[in-house]
Amino acid sequence: MSQVSICPTCGSKAKIKEQGGAITYQAVQDEEAFQKVGQLKKALQTFKSKVERLELEIETLKSRQA
């Protein structure tokens, strides 16, 4: 994932890239940001589903032991 910071020149959010000791800033476009947010939401939903499934499995195992 890219590092994001405030550009010292224009004050907008920008991706930081360091090449040979020189730091370059590239403005984050709205479309890019929306894509990343969509990807993160999708990943979060996947992990949430896995957690719910595992919690159900744990409850099942606990009830079998009792």
All heavy atoms as TSV, in Angstrom:
chain	resi	resn	atom	element	x	y	z
A	1	MET	N	N	0.841	-1.166	0.000
A	1	MET	CA	C	0.000	0.000	0.000
A	1	MET	C	C	0.893	1.237	0.000
A	1	MET	O	O	1.928	1.259	0.636
A	1	MET	CB	C	-0.921	-0.011	1.225
A	1	MET	CG	C	-1.963	1.075	1.162
A	1	MET	SD	S	-3.093	1.043	2.538
A	1	MET	CE	C	-4.321	-0.054	1.899
A	2	SER	N	N	0.485	2.247	-0.699
A	2	SER	CA	C	1.273	3.467	-0.818
A	2	SER	C	C	1.221	4.296	0.459
A	2	SER	O	O	0.231	4.280	1.177
A	2	SER	CB	C	0.737	4.325	-1.966
A	2	SER	OG	O	0.726	3.604	-3.158
A	3	GLN	N	N	2.304	5.013	0.687
A	3	GLN	CA	C	2.316	5.955	1.798
A	3	GLN	C	C	1.678	7.243	1.318
A	3	GLN	O	O	1.964	7.716	0.218
A	3	GLN	CB	C	3.735	6.242	2.266
A	3	GLN	CG	C	4.389	5.096	2.985
A	3	GLN	CD	C	5.753	5.490	3.512
A	3	GLN	OE1	O	6.380	6.398	2.996
A	3	GLN	NE2	N	6.194	4.805	4.536
A	4	VAL	N	N	0.794	7.809	2.136
A	4	VAL	CA	C	0.105	9.037	1.771
A	4	VAL	C	C	0.436	10.096	2.805
A	4	VAL	O	O	0.468	9.833	4.000
A	4	VAL	CB	C	-1.421	8.818	1.700
A	4	VAL	CG1	C	-2.155	10.108	1.382
A	4	VAL	CG2	C	-1.753	7.762	0.663
A	5	SER	N	N	0.700	11.304	2.324
A	5	SER	CA	C	1.036	12.419	3.199
A	5	SER	C	C	0.510	13.703	2.565
A	5	SER	O	O	-0.014	13.698	1.462
A	5	SER	CB	C	2.553	12.494	3.376
A	5	SER	OG	O	2.881	13.531	4.276
A	6	ILE	N	N	0.690	14.799	3.268
A	6	ILE	CA	C	0.302	16.108	2.750
A	6	ILE	C	C	1.470	16.663	1.931
A	6	ILE	O	O	2.610	16.711	2.399
A	6	ILE	CB	C	-0.039	17.080	3.902
A	6	ILE	CG1	C	-1.149	16.513	4.784
A	6	ILE	CG2	C	-0.414	18.447	3.359
A	6	ILE	CD1	C	-2.479	16.354	4.112
A	7	CYS	N	N	1.186	17.101	0.717
A	7	CYS	CA	C	2.205	17.683	-0.149
A	7	CYS	C	C	2.612	19.049	0.415
A	7	CYS	O	O	1.750	19.884	0.684
A	7	CYS	CB	C	1.659	17.839	-1.559
A	7	CYS	SG	S	2.806	18.649	-2.689
A	8	PRO	N	N	3.915	19.279	0.611
A	8	PRO	CA	C	4.349	20.561	1.170
A	8	PRO	C	C	4.138	21.733	0.205
A	8	PRO	O	O	4.065	22.880	0.627
A	8	PRO	CB	C	5.832	20.342	1.446
A	8	PRO	CG	C	6.244	19.229	0.561
A	8	PRO	CD	C	5.033	18.380	0.369
A	9	THR	N	N	4.004	21.450	-1.077
A	9	THR	CA	C	3.841	22.506	-2.070
A	9	THR	C	C	2.390	22.981	-2.177
A	9	THR	O	O	2.108	24.169	-2.074
A	9	THR	CB	C	4.305	22.017	-3.463
A	9	THR	OG1	O	5.627	21.507	-3.349
A	9	THR	CG2	C	4.285	23.146	-4.469
A	10	CYS	N	N	1.472	22.019	-2.368
A	10	CYS	CA	C	0.081	22.411	-2.613
A	10	CYS	C	C	-0.858	22.134	-1.448
A	10	CYS	O	O	-1.984	22.603	-1.434
A	10	CYS	CB	C	-0.443	21.732	-3.875
A	10	CYS	SG	S	-0.547	19.939	-3.742
A	11	GLY	N	N	-0.428	21.331	-0.477
A	11	GLY	CA	C	-1.253	21.056	0.694
A	11	GLY	C	C	-2.298	19.966	0.502
A	11	GLY	O	O	-3.082	19.704	1.398
A	12	SER	N	N	-2.307	19.314	-0.654
A	12	SER	CA	C	-3.273	18.232	-0.869
A	12	SER	C	C	-2.664	16.895	-0.465
A	12	SER	O	O	-1.460	16.789	-0.241
A	12	SER	CB	C	-3.701	18.189	-2.340
A	12	SER	OG	O	-2.613	17.807	-3.148
A	13	LYS	N	N	-3.505	15.883	-0.395
A	13	LYS	CA	C	-3.001	14.551	-0.075
A	13	LYS	C	C	-2.274	14.002	-1.296
A	13	LYS	O	O	-2.727	14.159	-2.421
A	13	LYS	CB	C	-4.140	13.636	0.327
A	13	LYS	CG	C	-4.830	14.088	1.596
A	13	LYS	CD	C	-5.590	12.976	2.221
A	13	LYS	CE	C	-6.375	13.470	3.409
A	13	LYS	NZ	N	-5.633	13.512	4.617
A	14	ALA	N	N	-1.129	13.372	-1.035
A	14	ALA	CA	C	-0.303	12.867	-2.129
A	14	ALA	C	C	0.391	11.577	-1.724
A	14	ALA	O	O	0.664	11.350	-0.555
A	14	ALA	CB	C	0.736	13.911	-2.525
A	15	LYS	N	N	0.653	10.731	-2.729
A	15	LYS	CA	C	1.435	9.515	-2.500
A	15	LYS	C	C	2.909	9.912	-2.499
A	15	LYS	O	O	3.341	10.729	-3.306
A	15	LYS	CB	C	1.189	8.499	-3.602
A	15	LYS	CG	C	-0.171	7.870	-3.553
A	15	LYS	CD	C	-0.281	6.719	-4.513
A	15	LYS	CE	C	-0.739	7.212	-5.852
A	15	LYS	NZ	N	-0.960	6.153	-6.836
A	16	ILE	N	N	3.661	9.305	-1.589
A	16	ILE	CA	C	5.082	9.595	-1.469
A	16	ILE	C	C	5.872	8.472	-2.124
A	16	ILE	O	O	5.598	7.295	-1.883
A	16	ILE	CB	C	5.512	9.684	0.012
A	16	ILE	CG1	C	4.747	10.782	0.718
A	16	ILE	CG2	C	6.997	9.915	0.118
A	16	ILE	CD1	C	4.993	10.791	2.209
A	17	LYS	N	N	6.857	8.844	-2.927
A	17	LYS	CA	C	7.796	7.873	-3.499
A	17	LYS	C	C	9.193	8.410	-3.257
A	17	LYS	O	O	9.468	9.587	-3.464
A	17	LYS	CB	C	7.558	7.703	-4.999
A	17	LYS	CG	C	6.257	7.035	-5.342
A	17	LYS	CD	C	6.128	6.819	-6.826
A	17	LYS	CE	C	4.786	6.192	-7.154
A	17	LYS	NZ	N	4.617	6.011	-8.590
A	18	GLU	N	N	10.075	7.520	-2.801
A	18	GLU	CA	C	11.468	7.920	-2.569
A	18	GLU	C	C	12.345	7.163	-3.547
A	18	GLU	O	O	12.336	5.937	-3.586
A	18	GLU	CB	C	11.885	7.620	-1.137
A	18	GLU	CG	C	13.233	8.181	-0.804
A	18	GLU	CD	C	13.589	8.041	0.669
A	18	GLU	OE1	O	12.702	7.748	1.474
A	18	GLU	OE2	O	14.777	8.218	0.979
A	19	GLN	N	N	13.092	7.910	-4.350
A	19	GLN	CA	C	13.986	7.300	-5.328
A	19	GLN	C	C	15.345	7.972	-5.228
A	19	GLN	O	O	15.460	9.173	-5.461
A	19	GLN	CB	C	13.436	7.469	-6.744
A	19	GLN	CG	C	12.117	6.767	-6.973
A	19	GLN	CD	C	11.529	7.095	-8.334
A	19	GLN	OE1	O	11.910	8.061	-8.964
A	19	GLN	NE2	N	10.584	6.269	-8.770
A	20	GLY	N	N	16.334	7.205	-4.844
A	20	GLY	CA	C	17.694	7.731	-4.762
A	20	GLY	C	C	17.832	8.891	-3.784
A	20	GLY	O	O	18.589	9.820	-4.029
A	21	GLY	N	N	17.085	8.855	-2.698
A	21	GLY	CA	C	17.163	9.908	-1.697
A	21	GLY	C	C	16.264	11.105	-1.979
A	21	GLY	O	O	16.082	11.961	-1.127
A	22	ALA	N	N	15.696	11.185	-3.177
A	22	ALA	CA	C	14.790	12.287	-3.519
A	22	ALA	C	C	13.346	11.841	-3.306
A	22	ALA	O	O	12.956	10.750	-3.722
A	22	ALA	CB	C	14.990	12.702	-4.965
A	23	ILE	N	N	12.559	12.658	-2.637
A	23	ILE	CA	C	11.164	12.341	-2.373
A	23	ILE	C	C	10.299	13.040	-3.410
A	23	ILE	O	O	10.432	14.240	-3.631
A	23	ILE	CB	C	10.754	12.781	-0.953
A	23	ILE	CG1	C	11.577	12.015	0.089
A	23	ILE	CG2	C	9.265	12.542	-0.735
A	23	ILE	CD1	C	11.343	12.470	1.505
A	24	THR	N	N	9.414	12.257	-4.039
A	24	THR	CA	C	8.489	12.843	-5.001
A	24	THR	C	C	7.066	12.660	-4.485
A	24	THR	O	O	6.763	11.689	-3.790
A	24	THR	CB	C	8.600	12.184	-6.391
A	24	THR	OG1	O	8.368	10.782	-6.253
A	24	THR	CG2	C	9.978	12.405	-6.996
A	25	TYR	N	N	6.213	13.612	-4.806
A	25	TYR	CA	C	4.820	13.577	-4.385
A	25	TYR	C	C	3.937	13.473	-5.620
A	25	TYR	O	O	4.162	14.165	-6.604
A	25	TYR	CB	C	4.451	14.857	-3.615
A	25	TYR	CG	C	5.196	14.998	-2.311
A	25	TYR	CD1	C	6.442	15.622	-2.257
A	25	TYR	CD2	C	4.654	14.515	-1.134
A	25	TYR	CE1	C	7.121	15.744	-1.059
A	25	TYR	CE2	C	5.328	14.632	0.072
A	25	TYR	CZ	C	6.559	15.256	0.097
A	25	TYR	OH	O	7.226	15.376	1.283
A	26	GLN	N	N	2.929	12.595	-5.567
A	26	GLN	CA	C	1.983	12.442	-6.666
A	26	GLN	C	C	0.582	12.576	-6.077
A	26	GLN	O	O	0.210	11.843	-5.169
A	26	GLN	CB	C	2.138	11.089	-7.343
A	26	GLN	CG	C	1.195	10.896	-8.502
A	26	GLN	CD	C	1.348	9.517	-9.135
A	26	GLN	OE1	O	2.040	8.657	-8.585
A	26	GLN	NE2	N	0.715	9.304	-10.254
A	27	ALA	N	N	-0.177	13.542	-6.579
A	27	ALA	CA	C	-1.513	13.809	-6.051
A	27	ALA	C	C	-2.398	12.573	-6.131
A	27	ALA	O	O	-2.340	11.817	-7.098
A	27	ALA	CB	C	-2.156	14.955	-6.816
A	28	VAL	N	N	-3.196	12.370	-5.099
A	28	VAL	CA	C	-4.143	11.264	-5.069
A	28	VAL	C	C	-5.416	11.732	-5.759
A	28	VAL	O	O	-6.013	12.731	-5.370
A	28	VAL	CB	C	-4.448	10.832	-3.616
A	28	VAL	CG1	C	-5.533	9.773	-3.586
A	28	VAL	CG2	C	-3.196	10.328	-2.937
A	29	GLN	N	N	-5.812	11.029	-6.786
A	29	GLN	CA	C	-7.022	11.373	-7.531
A	29	GLN	C	C	-8.238	10.765	-6.826
A	29	GLN	O	O	-8.145	9.726	-6.186
A	29	GLN	CB	C	-6.928	10.836	-8.962
A	29	GLN	CG	C	-5.728	11.329	-9.729
A	29	GLN	CD	C	-5.728	12.843	-9.915
A	29	GLN	OE1	O	-6.768	13.431	-10.153
A	29	GLN	NE2	N	-4.569	13.453	-9.782
A	30	ASP	N	N	-9.360	11.413	-6.943
A	30	ASP	CA	C	-10.584	10.922	-6.308
A	30	ASP	C	C	-10.926	9.512	-6.768
A	30	ASP	O	O	-11.319	8.669	-5.972
A	30	ASP	CB	C	-11.760	11.850	-6.602
A	30	ASP	CG	C	-11.693	13.152	-5.812
A	30	ASP	OD1	O	-10.973	13.194	-4.799
A	30	ASP	OD2	O	-12.359	14.114	-6.221
A	31	GLU	N	N	-10.771	9.246	-8.046
A	31	GLU	CA	C	-11.091	7.928	-8.588
A	31	GLU	C	C	-10.225	6.852	-7.929
A	31	GLU	O	O	-10.700	5.785	-7.561
A	31	GLU	CB	C	-10.877	7.912	-10.103
A	31	GLU	CG	C	-11.292	6.627	-10.775
A	31	GLU	CD	C	-12.783	6.362	-10.705
A	31	GLU	OE1	O	-13.553	7.334	-10.667
A	31	GLU	OE2	O	-13.158	5.171	-10.658
A	32	GLU	N	N	-8.941	7.166	-7.765
A	32	GLU	CA	C	-8.018	6.241	-7.099
A	32	GLU	C	C	-8.464	5.973	-5.670
A	32	GLU	O	O	-8.477	4.835	-5.212
A	32	GLU	CB	C	-6.619	6.865	-7.025
A	32	GLU	CG	C	-5.656	6.429	-8.077
A	32	GLU	CD	C	-4.299	7.061	-7.820
A	32	GLU	OE1	O	-4.172	8.278	-8.032
A	32	GLU	OE2	O	-3.398	6.325	-7.405
A	33	ALA	N	N	-8.806	7.042	-4.976
A	33	ALA	CA	C	-9.214	6.918	-3.579
A	33	ALA	C	C	-10.475	6.061	-3.463
A	33	ALA	O	O	-10.559	5.191	-2.585
A	33	ALA	CB	C	-9.449	8.297	-2.978
A	34	PHE	N	N	-11.446	6.269	-4.335
A	34	PHE	CA	C	-12.667	5.482	-4.294
A	34	PHE	C	C	-12.387	4.012	-4.586
A	34	PHE	O	O	-12.989	3.128	-3.974
A	34	PHE	CB	C	-13.706	6.028	-5.279
A	34	PHE	CG	C	-14.320	7.322	-4.843
A	34	PHE	CD1	C	-14.359	8.403	-5.702
A	34	PHE	CD2	C	-14.854	7.477	-3.575
A	34	PHE	CE1	C	-14.918	9.607	-5.305
A	34	PHE	CE2	C	-15.414	8.674	-3.166
A	34	PHE	CZ	C	-15.450	9.745	-4.036
A	35	GLN	N	N	-11.468	3.737	-5.499
A	35	GLN	CA	C	-11.098	2.352	-5.800
A	35	GLN	C	C	-10.480	1.688	-4.577
A	35	GLN	O	O	-10.813	0.553	-4.243
A	35	GLN	CB	C	-10.098	2.310	-6.945
A	35	GLN	CG	C	-10.696	2.074	-8.288
A	35	GLN	CD	C	-9.608	1.910	-9.353
A	35	GLN	OE1	O	-8.496	2.391	-9.207
A	35	GLN	NE2	N	-9.948	1.241	-10.432
A	36	LYS	N	N	-9.560	2.385	-3.921
A	36	LYS	CA	C	-8.896	1.829	-2.736
A	36	LYS	C	C	-9.894	1.581	-1.622
A	36	LYS	O	O	-9.848	0.559	-0.948
A	36	LYS	CB	C	-7.781	2.758	-2.242
A	36	LYS	CG	C	-6.589	2.823	-3.159
A	36	LYS	CD	C	-5.835	1.524	-3.166
A	36	LYS	CE	C	-4.626	1.626	-4.052
A	36	LYS	NZ	N	-3.930	0.360	-4.173
A	37	VAL	N	N	-10.810	2.530	-1.413
A	37	VAL	CA	C	-11.826	2.363	-0.375
A	37	VAL	C	C	-12.682	1.146	-0.691
A	37	VAL	O	O	-12.997	0.344	0.197
A	37	VAL	CB	C	-12.691	3.639	-0.232
A	37	VAL	CG1	C	-13.917	3.375	0.620
A	37	VAL	CG2	C	-11.876	4.774	0.355
A	38	GLY	N	N	-13.052	0.979	-1.948
A	38	GLY	CA	C	-13.832	-0.193	-2.357
A	38	GLY	C	C	-13.088	-1.492	-2.093
A	38	GLY	O	O	-13.670	-2.461	-1.601
A	39	GLN	N	N	-11.795	-1.507	-2.395
A	39	GLN	CA	C	-10.978	-2.707	-2.154
A	39	GLN	C	C	-10.903	-3.007	-0.662
A	39	GLN	O	O	-11.007	-4.162	-0.242
A	39	GLN	CB	C	-9.575	-2.514	-2.708
A	39	GLN	CG	C	-9.499	-2.529	-4.212
A	39	GLN	CD	C	-8.105	-2.172	-4.719
A	39	GLN	OE1	O	-7.243	-1.728	-3.965
A	39	GLN	NE2	N	-7.892	-2.350	-6.017
A	40	LEU	N	N	-10.722	-1.970	0.147
A	40	LEU	CA	C	-10.627	-2.166	1.593
A	40	LEU	C	C	-11.946	-2.665	2.176
A	40	LEU	O	O	-11.962	-3.538	3.046
A	40	LEU	CB	C	-10.194	-0.870	2.278
A	40	LEU	CG	C	-8.750	-0.453	2.037
A	40	LEU	CD1	C	-8.501	0.951	2.577
A	40	LEU	CD2	C	-7.789	-1.439	2.666
A	41	LYS	N	N	-13.059	-2.122	1.695
A	41	LYS	CA	C	-14.368	-2.578	2.167
A	41	LYS	C	C	-14.583	-4.046	1.831
A	41	LYS	O	O	-15.099	-4.811	2.644
A	41	LYS	CB	C	-15.486	-1.734	1.545
A	41	LYS	CG	C	-15.654	-0.385	2.186
A	41	LYS	CD	C	-16.833	0.340	1.560
A	41	LYS	CE	C	-17.086	1.670	2.225
A	41	LYS	NZ	N	-18.251	2.358	1.629
A	42	LYS	N	N	-14.197	-4.426	0.621
A	42	LYS	CA	C	-14.353	-5.814	0.191
A	42	LYS	C	C	-13.503	-6.747	1.059
A	42	LYS	O	O	-13.969	-7.799	1.502
A	42	LYS	CB	C	-13.943	-5.938	-1.277
A	42	LYS	CG	C	-14.345	-7.206	-1.937
A	42	LYS	CD	C	-14.005	-7.146	-3.422
A	42	LYS	CE	C	-14.644	-8.257	-4.191
A	42	LYS	NZ	N	-14.337	-8.179	-5.620
A	43	ALA	N	N	-12.267	-6.352	1.327
A	43	ALA	CA	C	-11.380	-7.161	2.167
A	43	ALA	C	C	-11.920	-7.259	3.591
A	43	ALA	O	O	-11.898	-8.333	4.200
A	43	ALA	CB	C	-9.976	-6.564	2.173
A	44	LEU	N	N	-12.421	-6.140	4.110
A	44	LEU	CA	C	-12.974	-6.129	5.456
A	44	LEU	C	C	-14.179	-7.052	5.550
A	44	LEU	O	O	-14.324	-7.799	6.524
A	44	LEU	CB	C	-13.358	-4.702	5.862
A	44	LEU	CG	C	-13.873	-4.509	7.273
A	44	LEU	CD1	C	-12.800	-4.888	8.285
A	44	LEU	CD2	C	-14.294	-3.071	7.485
A	45	GLN	N	N	-15.033	-7.035	4.548
A	45	GLN	CA	C	-16.207	-7.911	4.536
A	45	GLN	C	C	-15.791	-9.380	4.505
A	45	GLN	O	O	-16.382	-10.209	5.183
A	45	GLN	CB	C	-17.110	-7.583	3.340
A	45	GLN	CG	C	-18.400	-8.358	3.341
A	45	GLN	CD	C	-19.249	-8.093	4.559
A	45	GLN	OE1	O	-19.354	-6.977	5.026
A	45	GLN	NE2	N	-19.842	-9.135	5.094
A	46	THR	N	N	-14.750	-9.694	3.735
A	46	THR	CA	C	-14.249	-11.068	3.670
A	46	THR	C	C	-13.779	-11.536	5.042
A	46	THR	O	O	-14.131	-12.627	5.497
A	46	THR	CB	C	-13.094	-11.166	2.654
A	46	THR	OG1	O	-13.569	-10.749	1.379
A	46	THR	CG2	C	-12.556	-12.579	2.556
A	47	PHE	N	N	-12.992	-10.696	5.711
A	47	PHE	CA	C	-12.486	-11.064	7.032
A	47	PHE	C	C	-13.611	-11.135	8.061
A	47	PHE	O	O	-13.614	-12.003	8.932
A	47	PHE	CB	C	-11.401	-10.097	7.497
A	47	PHE	CG	C	-10.100	-10.292	6.767
A	47	PHE	CD1	C	-9.591	-9.301	5.960
A	47	PHE	CD2	C	-9.388	-11.472	6.881
A	47	PHE	CE1	C	-8.407	-9.473	5.274
A	47	PHE	CE2	C	-8.200	-11.669	6.202
A	47	PHE	CZ	C	-7.703	-10.662	5.395
A	48	LYS	N	N	-14.592	-10.261	7.927
A	48	LYS	CA	C	-15.731	-10.282	8.843
A	48	LYS	C	C	-16.493	-11.594	8.706
A	48	LYS	O	O	-16.890	-12.202	9.708
A	48	LYS	CB	C	-16.646	-9.091	8.556
A	48	LYS	CG	C	-17.782	-8.949	9.514
A	48	LYS	CD	C	-18.618	-7.721	9.185
A	48	LYS	CE	C	-19.834	-7.638	10.071
A	48	LYS	NZ	N	-20.718	-6.543	9.684
A	49	SER	N	N	-16.680	-12.045	7.475
A	49	SER	CA	C	-17.370	-13.316	7.229
A	49	SER	C	C	-16.602	-14.478	7.845
A	49	SER	O	O	-17.193	-15.372	8.459
A	49	SER	CB	C	-17.533	-13.555	5.733
A	49	SER	OG	O	-18.296	-12.552	5.147
A	50	LYS	N	N	-15.284	-14.453	7.687
A	50	LYS	CA	C	-14.454	-15.523	8.255
A	50	LYS	C	C	-14.542	-15.533	9.775
A	50	LYS	O	O	-14.644	-16.590	10.399
A	50	LYS	CB	C	-12.999	-15.360	7.823
A	50	LYS	CG	C	-12.753	-15.714	6.382
A	50	LYS	CD	C	-11.295	-15.527	6.004
A	50	LYS	CE	C	-11.061	-15.818	4.545
A	50	LYS	NZ	N	-9.655	-15.623	4.159
A	51	VAL	N	N	-14.519	-14.352	10.382
A	51	VAL	CA	C	-14.596	-14.252	11.840
A	51	VAL	C	C	-15.940	-14.792	12.329
A	51	VAL	O	O	-15.991	-15.553	13.304
A	51	VAL	CB	C	-14.386	-12.791	12.306
A	51	VAL	CG1	C	-14.782	-12.615	13.747
A	51	VAL	CG2	C	-12.944	-12.377	12.104
A	52	GLU	N	N	-17.021	-14.416	11.669
A	52	GLU	CA	C	-18.343	-14.895	12.068
A	52	GLU	C	C	-18.429	-16.411	11.953
A	52	GLU	O	O	-18.992	-17.076	12.828
A	52	GLU	CB	C	-19.421	-14.226	11.221
A	52	GLU	CG	C	-19.610	-12.754	11.554
A	52	GLU	CD	C	-20.521	-12.022	10.577
A	52	GLU	OE1	O	-20.873	-12.607	9.520
A	52	GLU	OE2	O	-20.876	-10.871	10.878
A	53	ARG	N	N	-17.870	-16.955	10.876
A	53	ARG	CA	C	-17.887	-18.412	10.682
A	53	ARG	C	C	-17.087	-19.113	11.780
A	53	ARG	O	O	-17.524	-20.119	12.343
A	53	ARG	CB	C	-17.332	-18.759	9.304
A	53	ARG	CG	C	-17.387	-20.235	8.964
A	53	ARG	CD	C	-16.950	-20.528	7.533
A	53	ARG	NE	N	-15.783	-19.792	7.088
A	53	ARG	CZ	C	-14.512	-20.165	7.304
A	53	ARG	NH1	N	-14.262	-21.289	7.963
A	53	ARG	NH2	N	-13.515	-19.448	6.849
A	54	LEU	N	N	-15.925	-18.557	12.111
A	54	LEU	CA	C	-15.089	-19.154	13.152
A	54	LEU	C	C	-15.737	-19.032	14.531
A	54	LEU	O	O	-15.634	-19.946	15.353
A	54	LEU	CB	C	-13.701	-18.521	13.150
A	54	LEU	CG	C	-12.826	-18.880	11.952
A	54	LEU	CD1	C	-11.557	-18.036	11.946
A	54	LEU	CD2	C	-12.493	-20.349	11.946
A	55	GLU	N	N	-16.417	-17.906	14.804
A	55	GLU	CA	C	-17.108	-17.752	16.078
A	55	GLU	C	C	-18.211	-18.804	16.219
A	55	GLU	O	O	-18.391	-19.388	17.291
A	55	GLU	CB	C	-17.698	-16.351	16.215
A	55	GLU	CG	C	-16.665	-15.293	16.501
A	55	GLU	CD	C	-17.231	-13.882	16.521
A	55	GLU	OE1	O	-18.330	-13.657	15.944
A	55	GLU	OE2	O	-16.590	-13.008	17.113
A	56	LEU	N	N	-18.928	-19.048	15.128
A	56	LEU	CA	C	-19.973	-20.068	15.140
A	56	LEU	C	C	-19.372	-21.446	15.381
A	56	LEU	O	O	-19.902	-22.244	16.161
A	56	LEU	CB	C	-20.734	-20.043	13.815
A	56	LEU	CG	C	-21.913	-21.001	13.686
A	56	LEU	CD1	C	-22.969	-20.700	14.738
A	56	LEU	CD2	C	-22.514	-20.885	12.296
A	57	GLU	N	N	-18.239	-21.714	14.748
A	57	GLU	CA	C	-17.563	-23.004	14.940
A	57	GLU	C	C	-17.093	-23.167	16.385
A	57	GLU	O	O	-17.222	-24.236	16.973
A	57	GLU	CB	C	-16.373	-23.101	13.983
A	57	GLU	CG	C	-15.723	-24.462	13.954
A	57	GLU	CD	C	-14.616	-24.564	12.917
A	57	GLU	OE1	O	-14.665	-23.824	11.918
A	57	GLU	OE2	O	-13.715	-25.400	13.129
A	58	ILE	N	N	-16.594	-22.107	16.980
A	58	ILE	CA	C	-16.152	-22.150	18.386
A	58	ILE	C	C	-17.333	-22.443	19.301
A	58	ILE	O	O	-17.235	-23.270	20.209
A	58	ILE	CB	C	-15.458	-20.827	18.787
A	58	ILE	CG1	C	-14.090	-20.743	18.124
A	58	ILE	CG2	C	-15.328	-20.715	20.301
A	58	ILE	CD1	C	-13.414	-19.391	18.273
A	59	GLU	N	N	-18.451	-21.770	19.065
A	59	GLU	CA	C	-19.643	-22.022	19.879
A	59	GLU	C	C	-20.106	-23.465	19.749
A	59	GLU	O	O	-20.503	-24.088	20.727
A	59	GLU	CB	C	-20.763	-21.050	19.477
A	59	GLU	CG	C	-20.531	-19.625	19.918
A	59	GLU	CD	C	-20.372	-19.505	21.426
A	59	GLU	OE1	O	-21.148	-20.141	22.191
A	59	GLU	OE2	O	-19.455	-18.771	21.843
A	60	THR	N	N	-20.044	-23.999	18.532
A	60	THR	CA	C	-20.433	-25.393	18.314
A	60	THR	C	C	-19.522	-26.329	19.087
A	60	THR	O	O	-19.990	-27.286	19.744
A	60	THR	CB	C	-20.382	-25.726	16.808
A	60	THR	OG1	O	-21.211	-24.808	16.089
A	60	THR	CG2	C	-20.838	-27.139	16.528
A	61	LEU	N	N	-18.225	-26.092	19.036
A	61	LEU	CA	C	-17.259	-26.930	19.756
A	61	LEU	C	C	-17.464	-26.819	21.272
A	61	LEU	O	O	-17.378	-27.829	21.984
A	61	LEU	CB	C	-15.846	-26.560	19.374
A	61	LEU	CG	C	-15.434	-26.903	17.938
A	61	LEU	CD1	C	-14.062	-26.314	17.622
A	61	LEU	CD2	C	-15.427	-28.406	17.742
A	62	LYS	N	N	-17.750	-25.629	21.767
A	62	LYS	CA	C	-17.989	-25.441	23.201
A	62	LYS	C	C	-19.232	-26.198	23.658
A	62	LYS	O	O	-19.243	-26.794	24.729
A	62	LYS	CB	C	-18.137	-23.957	23.536
A	62	LYS	CG	C	-16.841	-23.219	23.604
A	62	LYS	CD	C	-17.091	-21.761	23.999
A	62	LYS	CE	C	-15.808	-20.978	24.126
A	62	LYS	NZ	N	-16.058	-19.556	24.489
A	63	SER	N	N	-20.267	-26.139	22.847
A	63	SER	CA	C	-21.523	-26.819	23.233
A	63	SER	C	C	-21.347	-28.329	23.200
A	63	SER	O	O	-21.990	-29.041	23.972
A	63	SER	CB	C	-22.670	-26.387	22.317
A	63	SER	OG	O	-22.454	-26.821	20.999
A	64	ARG	N	N	-20.487	-28.838	22.349
A	64	ARG	CA	C	-20.244	-30.288	22.310
A	64	ARG	C	C	-19.485	-30.751	23.543
A	64	ARG	O	O	-19.662	-31.881	23.998
A	64	ARG	CB	C	-19.436	-30.657	21.062
A	64	ARG	CG	C	-20.241	-30.601	19.793
A	64	ARG	CD	C	-19.415	-31.029	18.625
A	64	ARG	NE	N	-20.151	-30.866	17.371
A	64	ARG	CZ	C	-19.636	-31.016	16.184
A	64	ARG	NH1	N	-18.361	-31.344	16.051
A	64	ARG	NH2	N	-20.371	-30.850	15.116
A	65	GLN	N	N	-18.615	-29.906	24.078
A	65	GLN	CA	C	-17.827	-30.272	25.254
A	65	GLN	C	C	-18.676	-30.261	26.521
A	65	GLN	O	O	-18.403	-30.995	27.449
A	65	GLN	CB	C	-16.637	-29.323	25.432
A	65	GLN	CG	C	-15.536	-29.550	24.433
A	65	GLN	CD	C	-14.367	-28.611	24.644
A	65	GLN	OE1	O	-14.454	-27.674	25.417
A	65	GLN	NE2	N	-13.292	-28.855	23.948
A	66	ALA	N	N	-19.667	-29.429	26.575
A	66	ALA	CA	C	-20.477	-29.287	27.787
A	66	ALA	C	C	-21.408	-30.438	28.016
A	66	ALA	O	O	-21.595	-31.350	27.426
A	66	ALA	CB	C	-21.300	-27.992	27.705
